[in-house]
Amino acid sequence: MRSLSVDYSHGGKPTGFDVASMDVRAWLQQWPRVLSQLETLVVGLKRRQVSGPYNCAQFTVELYRNLVGSCKWGTAGQLMDAVREVGRELVAAKPSELAVGNMVRRVLYIIRDEYESALSAGDGSGSGQAATSASLSSPSASRGGGGGGHGKANSRGGSTARGVATGGAGGAAGTGEGGGLGPSLTGMLGGQFGATDFGRSCPDLRQNVVASVSELMTELRDMRGVIKEHAKDTIHANEVILTFGNSATVDAFLKAAAGGAKDGLNFRVIVAEAAPLCSGHVLAKSLAKHGIDTTVISDSAVFAMMARVNKVILSTHAVVANGGLIALNGSHAVALAASDLSVPVVCVTGLFKLCPLFPHDQDTFNCLLSPAAVMSFKDKDSMKNVEVLNPAYDYIPPNLVDLYITNMGGLQPSYIYRLLAEYYHRDDLIISPSDEQAS
């Protein structure tokens, strides 16, 4: 059990975080504003007041930007320990919100990247030796880049990640930087030369990390706008599009394809209502107000209508490491119907939902919602021996998905794994004990 006391031995001044002797909340008592923000987010996640991948990711990144910029820490190692401890609390508050863990890993990757870039840019033999060890143990080494500029481009969503995405969309293995041997080569080199020493002091590290985290927030805000640019290349005139439930990203994507009165496309959208919550009604109303020909159907009519459909467009709760996705409950049945009738399934999503964990079955990343939406509590006396389940999500395997439309372009499911090294470091994959079962 860690001590809850705060060490003020340095003349009453704030101290850096020591994971071995201090609880993270006790450490954050020195900065009440950051501690209050953490407690508010944890309570919001537990009570489902903060829900949805986008909102969870946005609040998580904002918390980390304030933590990095406001709290006192001496080295990158201390900062990474604090980020991990805060991340464990956030993930434990709501394990089903995988976007929270994704943002924790992204921030850890940014810290590693900026630290190694600062070392590689430093002068002297000591800095050069540390930079060499850092570059060999980092994912950027496997992609052919050991310099600081290459690392910054990765952590801030730059050109290297786009190069891999282009290679994946083209369908040619090895066209991205580093080819297909990157992960295994990185693992061998990392095991041979050991881990990077994060105990050295870097004067500009705080400023660089805050700037990179701010760019991550900008990436989240601009994500839907970038995805919308691919709408007219995906949807064509007079097509019939089927979608399931409600999604802000799908809503923006379809409206962008429809365009305005002058350059708009005429196509029809069929919305499955996604019972029992029937969130598809919200999407149908929004599309109808925009002038899009929209039809609402029950979930049981999906297979009957699939023969008339040209494309299925789905949203996702998370994209997992094998190229599959976690989507709204009932989406698996839609994907199976589309596969049976050879209708392409397109998933529109931001890559902040990319999760480096593997699903083992339908229950790995699932959670149960209240059964009241399925059966009224008034009937409980007459159905004492009936178990009512209302799962929140479905797992759709990668063989049922044809294309991902992301903020980095179009990607095939088989190339999703190539992006993992662009966003996450292999040492940061395990945030909470539950991640070990899915790694």
LINZI-V282480 format. One record per pair of residues at least 4 apart in sequence whose C-alpha atoms are under 8 Angstrom apart, sorted by sequence separation. I is the first residue (numbers start at 1). GAP is how many residues later the second one is. D is the distance in whole Angstrom. If there is no record, write none. Layout:
BEGIN
i: <I & I>
gap: <GAP & GAP>
d: <D & D>
END
This chain:
BEGIN
i: <8 & 9 & 10 & 18 & 19 & 22 & 23 & 24 & 25 & 26 & 28 & 31 & 32 & 33 & 34 & 35 & 36 & 37 & 38 & 39 & 40 & 41 & 42 & 43 & 44 & 45 & 51 & 52 & 53 & 54 & 55 & 56 & 57 & 58 & 59 & 60 & 61 & 62 & 63 & 64 & 65 & 66 & 67 & 74 & 75 & 76 & 77 & 78 & 79 & 80 & 81 & 82 & 83 & 84 & 85 & 86 & 87 & 88 & 89 & 90 & 91 & 97 & 98 & 99 & 100 & 101 & 102 & 103 & 104 & 105 & 106 & 107 & 108 & 109 & 110 & 111 & 112 & 113 & 114 & 115 & 116 & 117 & 118 & 123 & 124 & 125 & 126 & 127 & 128 & 129 & 130 & 131 & 132 & 133 & 134 & 135 & 137 & 138 & 139 & 140 & 141 & 146 & 147 & 148 & 149 & 150 & 151 & 152 & 153 & 154 & 157 & 158 & 159 & 160 & 161 & 162 & 163 & 164 & 165 & 166 & 167 & 168 & 174 & 175 & 178 & 181 & 182 & 183 & 184 & 185 & 186 & 187 & 188 & 189 & 190 & 191 & 204 & 205 & 206 & 207 & 208 & 209 & 210 & 211 & 212 & 213 & 214 & 215 & 216 & 217 & 218 & 219 & 222 & 223 & 224 & 225 & 226 & 227 & 230 & 231 & 232 & 235 & 246 & 247 & 248 & 249 & 250 & 251 & 252 & 253 & 254 & 255 & 259 & 260 & 274 & 275 & 279 & 280 & 281 & 282 & 283 & 284 & 285 & 286 & 287 & 288 & 297 & 298 & 301 & 302 & 303 & 305 & 319 & 320 & 327 & 330 & 331 & 332 & 333 & 334 & 335 & 336 & 337 & 338 & 339 & 349 & 350 & 360 & 362 & 363 & 371 & 372 & 375 & 376 & 379 & 380 & 396 & 397 & 398 & 405 & 406 & 411 & 412 & 415 & 416 & 417 & 418 & 419 & 420 & 421 & 424 & 425 & 431 & 432 & 433 & 434 & 435 & 8 & 10 & 17 & 19 & 22 & 44 & 45 & 50 & 51 & 66 & 73 & 74 & 122 & 123 & 135 & 136 & 140 & 141 & 145 & 146 & 153 & 154 & 157 & 167 & 168 & 174 & 190 & 246 & 259 & 273 & 274 & 287 & 288 & 297 & 319 & 320 & 327 & 338 & 339 & 359 & 371 & 372 & 396 & 405 & 406 & 411 & 421 & 424 & 430 & 8 & 28 & 29 & 44 & 45 & 50 & 73 & 91 & 122 & 135 & 136 & 140 & 145 & 152 & 153 & 154 & 167 & 173 & 174 & 258 & 259 & 273 & 274 & 287 & 288 & 319 & 320 & 338 & 359 & 404 & 405 & 429 & 430 & 8 & 17 & 28 & 91 & 120 & 153 & 154 & 167 & 168 & 173 & 257 & 258 & 273 & 287 & 318 & 319 & 338 & 403 & 404 & 7 & 119 & 120 & 167 & 168 & 257 & 258 & 272 & 273 & 317 & 318 & 403 & 404 & 41 & 91 & 119 & 167 & 258 & 271 & 316 & 317 & 318 & 403 & 404 & 430 & 17 & 25 & 90 & 91 & 120 & 136 & 140 & 150 & 166 & 271 & 284 & 316 & 317 & 335 & 402 & 403 & 429 & 16 & 68 & 90 & 119 & 120 & 135 & 140 & 164 & 165 & 284 & 316 & 317 & 402 & 15 & 119 & 120 & 135 & 164 & 271 & 284 & 315 & 316 & 401 & 87 & 163 & 164 & 271 & 315 & 375 & 87 & 117 & 132 & 163 & 374 & 399 & 116 & 281 & 398 & 6 & 14 & 280 & 374 & 398 & 5 & 87 & 160 & 314 & 371 & 373 & 2 & 3 & 4 & 5 & 41 & 116 & 371 & 2 & 3 & 4 & 41 & 64 & 116 & 371 & 2 & 3 & 6 & 84 & 369 & 370 & 2 & 4 & 5 & 6 & 83 & 368 & 369 & 4 & 231 & 235 & 368 & 369 & 231 & 269 & 271 & 273 & 275 & 368 & 369 & 83 & 84 & 228 & 232 & 268 & 269 & 270 & 271 & 272 & 273 & 274 & 275 & 367 & 368 & 38 & 83 & 224 & 228 & 231 & 232 & 267 & 268 & 269 & 270 & 271 & 272 & 273 & 274 & 366 & 367 & 37 & 121 & 227 & 231 & 241 & 243 & 245 & 266 & 267 & 268 & 269 & 270 & 271 & 272 & 273 & 312 & 366 & 367 & 120 & 121 & 229 & 238 & 239 & 240 & 241 & 242 & 243 & 244 & 245 & 268 & 270 & 272 & 366 & 80 & 120 & 224 & 228 & 237 & 238 & 239 & 240 & 241 & 242 & 243 & 244 & 245 & 365 & 366 & 34 & 224 & 228 & 236 & 237 & 238 & 239 & 240 & 241 & 242 & 243 & 244 & 245 & 117 & 118 & 237 & 238 & 240 & 242 & 244 & 272 & 80 & 117 & 236 & 299 & 303 & 306 & 312 & 314 & 316 & 34 & 116 & 117 & 251 & 255 & 302 & 306 & 311 & 312 & 313 & 314 & 315 & 316 & 362 & 34 & 144 & 245 & 246 & 254 & 310 & 311 & 312 & 313 & 314 & 315 & 316 & 321 & 362 & 114 & 117 & 143 & 144 & 245 & 246 & 258 & 303 & 307 & 309 & 310 & 311 & 312 & 313 & 314 & 315 & 319 & 320 & 321 & 361 & 76 & 113 & 116 & 117 & 143 & 245 & 246 & 251 & 255 & 302 & 303 & 306 & 311 & 313 & 318 & 319 & 320 & 321 & 34 & 76 & 142 & 143 & 244 & 245 & 246 & 247 & 251 & 317 & 318 & 319 & 320 & 321 & 322 & 359 & 114 & 246 & 255 & 306 & 318 & 320 & 321 & 113 & 114 & 245 & 320 & 31 & 76 & 113 & 142 & 143 & 320 & 326 & 31 & 60 & 142 & 56 & 142 & 57 & 61 & 113 & 28 & 56 & 57 & 60 & 61 & 64 & 139 & 142 & 53 & 56 & 60 & 139 & 142 & 45 & 52 & 53 & 54 & 57 & 110 & 141 & 51 & 53 & 57 & 61 & 109 & 110 & 42 & 46 & 53 & 139 & 38 & 42 & 45 & 46 & 138 & 41 & 45 & 106 & 137 & 43 & 136 & 137 & 42 & 137 & 138 & 136 & 137 & 136 & 347 & 17 & 274 & 345 & 346 & 349 & 351 & 16 & 17 & 137 & 156 & 274 & 345 & 346 & 347 & 348 & 349 & 350 & 351 & 15 & 16 & 136 & 137 & 155 & 344 & 345 & 346 & 347 & 348 & 349 & 350 & 351 & 14 & 15 & 16 & 24 & 137 & 344 & 345 & 346 & 347 & 348 & 349 & 19 & 137 & 156 & 157 & 346 & 18 & 133 & 156 & 17 & 24 & 133 & 134 & 335 & 339 & 16 & 17 & 19 & 24 & 133 & 134 & 157 & 329 & 332 & 18 & 19 & 133 & 134 & 250 & 329 & 330 & 331 & 332 & 17 & 242 & 250 & 328 & 329 & 330 & 332 & 336 & 356 & 17 & 250 & 328 & 329 & 331 & 335 & 130 & 249 & 327 & 328 & 335 & 354 & 130 & 242 & 326 & 327 & 240 & 241 & 247 & 326 & 327 & 356 & 240 & 241 & 242 & 243 & 244 & 326 & 327 & 239 & 240 & 241 & 242 & 243 & 244 & 325 & 326 & 239 & 240 & 241 & 242 & 243 & 244 & 324 & 325 & 239 & 241 & 324 & 325 & 357 & 324 & 325 & 356 & 323 & 324 & 364 & 323 & 324 & 322 & 324 & 357 & 360 & 359 & 358 & 357 & 358 & 357 & 115 & 119 & 245 & 356 & 118 & 118 & 115 & 118 & 244 & 324 & 115 & 244 & 323 & 114 & 322 & 323 & 322 & 323 & 323 & 114 & 322 & 323 & 114 & 321 & 322 & 277 & 321 & 276 & 111 & 250 & 276 & 110 & 249 & 321 & 249 & 110 & 110 & 107 & 77 & 78 & 227 & 76 & 77 & 227 & 75 & 76 & 227 & 75 & 76 & 75 & 76 & 75 & 224 & 74 & 75 & 223 & 76 & 220 & 69 & 68 & 69 & 68 & 69 & 68 & 65 & 65 & 64 & 65 & 61 & 61 & 62 & 61 & 58 & 58 & 54 & 230 & 227 & 227 & 230 & 227 & 226 & 227 & 224 & 223 & 99 & 98 & 183 & 169 & 169 & 171 & 169 & 165 & 166 & 168 & 169 & 165 & 166 & 168 & 165 & 166 & 162 & 165 & 168 & 169 & 168 & 168 & 103 & 102 & 165 & 102 & 102 & 99 & 102 & 99 & 164 & 165 & 98 & 99 & 164 & 99 & 98 & 161 & 161 & 160 & 53 & 52 & 53 & 155 & 154 & 155 & 96 & 154 & 95 & 96 & 96 & 140 & 139 & 140 & 139 & 139 & 138 & 139 & 57 & 53 & 109 & 109 & 108 & 109 & 106 & 108 & 105 & 106 & 105 & 109 & 105 & 108 & 105 & 105 & 101 & 91 & 92 & 91 & 88 & 87 & 88 & 84>
gap: <4 & 4 & 4 & 4 & 4 & 4 & 4 & 4 & 4 & 4 & 4 & 4 & 4 & 4 & 4 & 4 & 4 & 4 & 4 & 4 & 4 & 4 & 4 & 4 & 4 & 4 & 4 & 4 & 4 & 4 & 4 & 4 & 4 & 4 & 4 & 4 & 4 & 4 & 4 & 4 & 4 & 4 & 4 & 4 & 4 & 4 & 4 & 4 & 4 & 4 & 4 & 4 & 4 & 4 & 4 & 4 & 4 & 4 & 4 & 4 & 4 & 4 & 4 & 4 & 4 & 4 & 4 & 4 & 4 & 4 & 4 & 4 & 4 & 4 & 4 & 4 & 4 & 4 & 4 & 4 & 4 & 4 & 4 & 4 & 4 & 4 & 4 & 4 & 4 & 4 & 4 & 4 & 4 & 4 & 4 & 4 & 4 & 4 & 4 & 4 & 4 & 4 & 4 & 4 & 4 & 4 & 4 & 4 & 4 & 4 & 4 & 4 & 4 & 4 & 4 & 4 & 4 & 4 & 4 & 4 & 4 & 4 & 4 & 4 & 4 & 4 & 4 & 4 & 4 & 4 & 4 & 4 & 4 & 4 & 4 & 4 & 4 & 4 & 4 & 4 & 4 & 4 & 4 & 4 & 4 & 4 & 4 & 4 & 4 & 4 & 4 & 4 & 4 & 4 & 4 & 4 & 4 & 4 & 4 & 4 & 4 & 4 & 4 & 4 & 4 & 4 & 4 & 4 & 4 & 4 & 4 & 4 & 4 & 4 & 4 & 4 & 4 & 4 & 4 & 4 & 4 & 4 & 4 & 4 & 4 & 4 & 4 & 4 & 4 & 4 & 4 & 4 & 4 & 4 & 4 & 4 & 4 & 4 & 4 & 4 & 4 & 4 & 4 & 4 & 4 & 4 & 4 & 4 & 4 & 4 & 4 & 4 & 4 & 4 & 4 & 4 & 4 & 4 & 4 & 4 & 4 & 4 & 4 & 4 & 4 & 4 & 4 & 4 & 4 & 4 & 4 & 4 & 4 & 4 & 4 & 4 & 4 & 5 & 5 & 5 & 5 & 5 & 5 & 5 & 5 & 5 & 5 & 5 & 5 & 5 & 5 & 5 & 5 & 5 & 5 & 5 & 5 & 5 & 5 & 5 & 5 & 5 & 5 & 5 & 5 & 5 & 5 & 5 & 5 & 5 & 5 & 5 & 5 & 5 & 5 & 5 & 5 & 5 & 5 & 5 & 5 & 5 & 5 & 5 & 5 & 5 & 6 & 6 & 6 & 6 & 6 & 6 & 6 & 6 & 6 & 6 & 6 & 6 & 6 & 6 & 6 & 6 & 6 & 6 & 6 & 6 & 6 & 6 & 6 & 6 & 6 & 6 & 6 & 6 & 6 & 6 & 6 & 6 & 6 & 7 & 7 & 7 & 7 & 7 & 7 & 7 & 7 & 7 & 7 & 7 & 7 & 7 & 7 & 7 & 7 & 7 & 7 & 7 & 8 & 8 & 8 & 8 & 8 & 8 & 8 & 8 & 8 & 8 & 8 & 8 & 8 & 9 & 9 & 9 & 9 & 9 & 9 & 9 & 9 & 9 & 9 & 9 & 9 & 10 & 10 & 10 & 10 & 10 & 10 & 10 & 10 & 10 & 10 & 10 & 10 & 10 & 10 & 10 & 10 & 10 & 11 & 11 & 11 & 11 & 11 & 11 & 11 & 11 & 11 & 11 & 11 & 11 & 11 & 12 & 12 & 12 & 12 & 12 & 12 & 12 & 12 & 12 & 12 & 13 & 13 & 13 & 13 & 13 & 13 & 14 & 14 & 14 & 14 & 14 & 14 & 15 & 15 & 15 & 16 & 16 & 16 & 16 & 16 & 17 & 17 & 17 & 17 & 17 & 17 & 18 & 18 & 18 & 18 & 18 & 18 & 18 & 19 & 19 & 19 & 19 & 19 & 19 & 19 & 20 & 20 & 20 & 20 & 20 & 20 & 21 & 21 & 21 & 21 & 21 & 21 & 21 & 22 & 22 & 22 & 22 & 22 & 23 & 23 & 23 & 23 & 23 & 23 & 23 & 24 & 24 & 24 & 24 & 24 & 24 & 24 & 24 & 24 & 24 & 24 & 24 & 24 & 24 & 25 & 25 & 25 & 25 & 25 & 25 & 25 & 25 & 25 & 25 & 25 & 25 & 25 & 25 & 25 & 25 & 26 & 26 & 26 & 26 & 26 & 26 & 26 & 26 & 26 & 26 & 26 & 26 & 26 & 26 & 26 & 26 & 26 & 26 & 27 & 27 & 27 & 27 & 27 & 27 & 27 & 27 & 27 & 27 & 27 & 27 & 27 & 27 & 27 & 28 & 28 & 28 & 28 & 28 & 28 & 28 & 28 & 28 & 28 & 28 & 28 & 28 & 28 & 28 & 29 & 29 & 29 & 29 & 29 & 29 & 29 & 29 & 29 & 29 & 29 & 29 & 29 & 30 & 30 & 30 & 30 & 30 & 30 & 30 & 30 & 31 & 31 & 31 & 31 & 31 & 31 & 31 & 31 & 31 & 32 & 32 & 32 & 32 & 32 & 32 & 32 & 32 & 32 & 32 & 32 & 32 & 32 & 32 & 33 & 33 & 33 & 33 & 33 & 33 & 33 & 33 & 33 & 33 & 33 & 33 & 33 & 33 & 34 & 34 & 34 & 34 & 34 & 34 & 34 & 34 & 34 & 34 & 34 & 34 & 34 & 34 & 34 & 34 & 34 & 34 & 34 & 34 & 35 & 35 & 35 & 35 & 35 & 35 & 35 & 35 & 35 & 35 & 35 & 35 & 35 & 35 & 35 & 35 & 35 & 35 & 36 & 36 & 36 & 36 & 36 & 36 & 36 & 36 & 36 & 36 & 36 & 36 & 36 & 36 & 36 & 36 & 37 & 37 & 37 & 37 & 37 & 37 & 37 & 38 & 38 & 38 & 38 & 39 & 39 & 39 & 39 & 39 & 39 & 39 & 40 & 40 & 40 & 41 & 41 & 42 & 42 & 42 & 43 & 43 & 43 & 43 & 43 & 43 & 43 & 43 & 44 & 44 & 44 & 44 & 44 & 45 & 45 & 45 & 45 & 45 & 45 & 45 & 46 & 46 & 46 & 46 & 46 & 46 & 47 & 47 & 47 & 47 & 48 & 48 & 48 & 48 & 48 & 49 & 49 & 49 & 49 & 50 & 50 & 50 & 51 & 52 & 52 & 53 & 53 & 54 & 54 & 55 & 55 & 55 & 55 & 55 & 55 & 56 & 56 & 56 & 56 & 56 & 56 & 56 & 56 & 56 & 56 & 56 & 56 & 57 & 57 & 57 & 57 & 57 & 57 & 57 & 57 & 57 & 57 & 57 & 57 & 57 & 58 & 58 & 58 & 58 & 58 & 58 & 58 & 58 & 58 & 58 & 58 & 59 & 59 & 59 & 59 & 59 & 60 & 60 & 60 & 61 & 61 & 61 & 61 & 61 & 61 & 62 & 62 & 62 & 62 & 62 & 62 & 62 & 62 & 62 & 63 & 63 & 63 & 63 & 63 & 63 & 63 & 63 & 63 & 64 & 64 & 64 & 64 & 64 & 64 & 64 & 64 & 64 & 65 & 65 & 65 & 65 & 65 & 65 & 66 & 66 & 66 & 66 & 66 & 66 & 67 & 67 & 67 & 67 & 68 & 68 & 68 & 68 & 68 & 68 & 69 & 69 & 69 & 69 & 69 & 69 & 69 & 70 & 70 & 70 & 70 & 70 & 70 & 70 & 70 & 71 & 71 & 71 & 71 & 71 & 71 & 71 & 71 & 72 & 72 & 72 & 72 & 72 & 73 & 73 & 73 & 74 & 74 & 74 & 75 & 75 & 76 & 77 & 78 & 78 & 79 & 80 & 81 & 81 & 82 & 83 & 83 & 83 & 83 & 84 & 86 & 87 & 87 & 87 & 89 & 90 & 90 & 90 & 91 & 91 & 91 & 92 & 92 & 93 & 94 & 94 & 94 & 95 & 95 & 95 & 96 & 96 & 97 & 98 & 98 & 98 & 99 & 99 & 99 & 100 & 102 & 103 & 106 & 121 & 121 & 121 & 122 & 122 & 122 & 123 & 123 & 123 & 124 & 124 & 125 & 125 & 126 & 126 & 127 & 127 & 127 & 129 & 132 & 137 & 138 & 138 & 141 & 141 & 142 & 145 & 148 & 149 & 149 & 152 & 155 & 155 & 156 & 159 & 162 & 166 & 175 & 178 & 179 & 179 & 180 & 181 & 182 & 183 & 184 & 219 & 220 & 238 & 240 & 241 & 241 & 242 & 243 & 243 & 243 & 243 & 244 & 244 & 244 & 245 & 245 & 246 & 246 & 246 & 246 & 247 & 248 & 249 & 250 & 250 & 251 & 252 & 253 & 253 & 254 & 254 & 254 & 255 & 255 & 255 & 256 & 257 & 258 & 261 & 262 & 264 & 265 & 265 & 267 & 268 & 268 & 269 & 269 & 270 & 270 & 271 & 281 & 282 & 282 & 283 & 286 & 287 & 287 & 295 & 300 & 314 & 315 & 316 & 316 & 317 & 317 & 318 & 318 & 319 & 319 & 320 & 320 & 323 & 324 & 330 & 340 & 340 & 341 & 343 & 344 & 344 & 347>
d: <5 & 8 & 8 & 6 & 7 & 7 & 6 & 6 & 6 & 8 & 7 & 6 & 6 & 6 & 6 & 6 & 6 & 6 & 6 & 6 & 6 & 6 & 6 & 6 & 6 & 6 & 6 & 6 & 6 & 6 & 6 & 6 & 6 & 6 & 6 & 6 & 6 & 6 & 6 & 6 & 6 & 6 & 5 & 7 & 7 & 6 & 6 & 6 & 6 & 6 & 6 & 6 & 6 & 6 & 7 & 6 & 6 & 6 & 6 & 7 & 5 & 8 & 6 & 6 & 6 & 6 & 6 & 6 & 6 & 6 & 6 & 6 & 6 & 6 & 6 & 6 & 6 & 6 & 6 & 6 & 6 & 6 & 6 & 6 & 6 & 6 & 6 & 6 & 6 & 6 & 6 & 6 & 6 & 6 & 6 & 8 & 7 & 8 & 7 & 7 & 5 & 7 & 7 & 6 & 6 & 6 & 6 & 6 & 6 & 5 & 6 & 7 & 6 & 7 & 6 & 6 & 6 & 6 & 6 & 6 & 6 & 7 & 7 & 6 & 6 & 6 & 6 & 6 & 6 & 6 & 6 & 6 & 6 & 6 & 6 & 8 & 6 & 6 & 6 & 6 & 6 & 6 & 6 & 6 & 6 & 6 & 6 & 6 & 6 & 6 & 6 & 6 & 6 & 6 & 6 & 7 & 8 & 7 & 6 & 6 & 7 & 7 & 8 & 6 & 6 & 6 & 6 & 6 & 6 & 6 & 6 & 6 & 6 & 5 & 5 & 7 & 7 & 6 & 6 & 6 & 6 & 6 & 6 & 7 & 7 & 5 & 6 & 7 & 6 & 6 & 8 & 7 & 7 & 6 & 6 & 7 & 6 & 6 & 6 & 6 & 6 & 6 & 6 & 6 & 6 & 7 & 8 & 6 & 7 & 8 & 6 & 5 & 7 & 7 & 6 & 6 & 7 & 7 & 8 & 6 & 6 & 7 & 7 & 7 & 7 & 8 & 8 & 7 & 6 & 6 & 7 & 7 & 6 & 7 & 8 & 7 & 6 & 6 & 7 & 7 & 8 & 7 & 5 & 5 & 7 & 6 & 8 & 6 & 8 & 6 & 7 & 7 & 6 & 5 & 5 & 6 & 8 & 4 & 7 & 8 & 6 & 7 & 4 & 7 & 8 & 4 & 5 & 6 & 5 & 6 & 7 & 6 & 6 & 8 & 5 & 7 & 6 & 8 & 6 & 8 & 5 & 7 & 7 & 8 & 7 & 5 & 7 & 7 & 6 & 5 & 7 & 6 & 6 & 8 & 7 & 5 & 8 & 6 & 7 & 8 & 6 & 6 & 7 & 7 & 5 & 5 & 7 & 6 & 6 & 8 & 6 & 4 & 7 & 7 & 7 & 6 & 7 & 8 & 6 & 7 & 7 & 5 & 8 & 7 & 7 & 6 & 7 & 8 & 7 & 7 & 5 & 4 & 7 & 6 & 6 & 7 & 7 & 5 & 7 & 6 & 6 & 5 & 8 & 7 & 7 & 6 & 6 & 7 & 5 & 6 & 6 & 7 & 6 & 7 & 5 & 8 & 6 & 6 & 5 & 7 & 5 & 7 & 7 & 6 & 7 & 7 & 6 & 8 & 8 & 8 & 7 & 7 & 8 & 6 & 6 & 5 & 7 & 7 & 7 & 8 & 8 & 7 & 8 & 7 & 5 & 5 & 6 & 7 & 8 & 7 & 4 & 7 & 7 & 8 & 5 & 8 & 8 & 4 & 8 & 7 & 7 & 7 & 7 & 8 & 6 & 6 & 6 & 8 & 8 & 7 & 8 & 8 & 7 & 8 & 8 & 6 & 7 & 6 & 7 & 6 & 8 & 7 & 8 & 7 & 6 & 7 & 8 & 6 & 8 & 8 & 6 & 6 & 8 & 7 & 6 & 6 & 6 & 6 & 6 & 8 & 7 & 7 & 6 & 6 & 6 & 6 & 7 & 8 & 7 & 6 & 8 & 6 & 6 & 7 & 7 & 5 & 5 & 6 & 6 & 6 & 6 & 7 & 7 & 7 & 6 & 8 & 4 & 6 & 8 & 8 & 7 & 7 & 7 & 6 & 6 & 6 & 6 & 6 & 8 & 7 & 6 & 6 & 7 & 7 & 6 & 5 & 6 & 5 & 7 & 5 & 5 & 5 & 5 & 5 & 6 & 6 & 7 & 6 & 7 & 8 & 7 & 5 & 8 & 7 & 7 & 8 & 7 & 6 & 6 & 6 & 6 & 6 & 6 & 7 & 6 & 7 & 6 & 7 & 8 & 8 & 8 & 6 & 6 & 6 & 6 & 6 & 6 & 8 & 7 & 5 & 6 & 6 & 6 & 7 & 6 & 5 & 6 & 5 & 5 & 5 & 5 & 5 & 5 & 6 & 8 & 7 & 7 & 8 & 8 & 7 & 5 & 4 & 6 & 6 & 6 & 6 & 6 & 7 & 5 & 7 & 7 & 6 & 7 & 7 & 8 & 6 & 7 & 7 & 4 & 7 & 8 & 8 & 7 & 7 & 7 & 7 & 7 & 7 & 7 & 7 & 7 & 7 & 7 & 6 & 6 & 6 & 6 & 6 & 8 & 6 & 6 & 7 & 7 & 5 & 8 & 6 & 5 & 5 & 5 & 5 & 6 & 7 & 7 & 5 & 8 & 6 & 5 & 6 & 5 & 5 & 7 & 6 & 7 & 7 & 7 & 6 & 6 & 6 & 6 & 6 & 6 & 6 & 6 & 7 & 7 & 8 & 8 & 7 & 4 & 4 & 8 & 8 & 7 & 7 & 8 & 7 & 7 & 7 & 5 & 5 & 5 & 5 & 8 & 8 & 6 & 7 & 6 & 8 & 6 & 7 & 7 & 7 & 6 & 6 & 6 & 5 & 6 & 8 & 7 & 5 & 8 & 8 & 7 & 6 & 6 & 6 & 7 & 7 & 6 & 8 & 7 & 7 & 8 & 6 & 7 & 8 & 7 & 6 & 4 & 7 & 7 & 6 & 6 & 7 & 8 & 6 & 6 & 7 & 8 & 8 & 8 & 6 & 6 & 6 & 8 & 7 & 5 & 8 & 7 & 7 & 8 & 8 & 5 & 7 & 8 & 5 & 6 & 8 & 7 & 8 & 7 & 5 & 8 & 6 & 8 & 6 & 6 & 6 & 7 & 8 & 6 & 8 & 7 & 8 & 7 & 8 & 6 & 6 & 8 & 6 & 4 & 6 & 7 & 8 & 8 & 7 & 7 & 7 & 6 & 5 & 6 & 7 & 6 & 7 & 5 & 6 & 6 & 6 & 6 & 5 & 7 & 6 & 4 & 8 & 7 & 7 & 7 & 5 & 5 & 5 & 5 & 5 & 6 & 8 & 6 & 7 & 6 & 7 & 6 & 6 & 7 & 6 & 6 & 6 & 8 & 8 & 7 & 6 & 8 & 7 & 7 & 7 & 6 & 6 & 6 & 8 & 7 & 7 & 6 & 7 & 7 & 6 & 7 & 8 & 5 & 8 & 7 & 6 & 8 & 7 & 6 & 8 & 8 & 5 & 8 & 6 & 7 & 7 & 8 & 7 & 6 & 4 & 7 & 5 & 7 & 6 & 6 & 6 & 5 & 5 & 8 & 6 & 7 & 7 & 5 & 6 & 8 & 8 & 7 & 6 & 6 & 5 & 7 & 6 & 6 & 6 & 6 & 8 & 5 & 6 & 6 & 6 & 8 & 5 & 7 & 8 & 5 & 5 & 5 & 5 & 6 & 6 & 6 & 6 & 7 & 6 & 6 & 6 & 8 & 7 & 5 & 8 & 7 & 6 & 7 & 8 & 4 & 7 & 7 & 7 & 4 & 8 & 5 & 8 & 7 & 7 & 7 & 7 & 6 & 5 & 5 & 6 & 5 & 8 & 8 & 7 & 8 & 7 & 8 & 7 & 7 & 7 & 7 & 7 & 8 & 4 & 7 & 8 & 6 & 7 & 7 & 5 & 7 & 7 & 7 & 7 & 7 & 6 & 7 & 6 & 6 & 6 & 7 & 6 & 7 & 7 & 8 & 7 & 7 & 8 & 7 & 5 & 8 & 8 & 5 & 6 & 8 & 7 & 7 & 8 & 6 & 8 & 6 & 8 & 5 & 7 & 7 & 7 & 6 & 8 & 8 & 7 & 7 & 8 & 7 & 6 & 7 & 6 & 6 & 8 & 7 & 7 & 8 & 7 & 7 & 7 & 7 & 8 & 8 & 7 & 6 & 8 & 5 & 5 & 8 & 7 & 6 & 7 & 7 & 8 & 8 & 6 & 8 & 5 & 6 & 7 & 6 & 6 & 7 & 8 & 6 & 8 & 8 & 6 & 6 & 8 & 8 & 5 & 8 & 7 & 7 & 8 & 7 & 7 & 7 & 6 & 6 & 7 & 7 & 7 & 8 & 7 & 8 & 7 & 7 & 6 & 8 & 7 & 8 & 8 & 8 & 6 & 7 & 6 & 7 & 8 & 6 & 7 & 8 & 6 & 8 & 7 & 6 & 7 & 8 & 8 & 7 & 7 & 6 & 8 & 6 & 6 & 8 & 8 & 6 & 6 & 8 & 8 & 7 & 6 & 7 & 7 & 8 & 7 & 7 & 6 & 7 & 6 & 7>
END
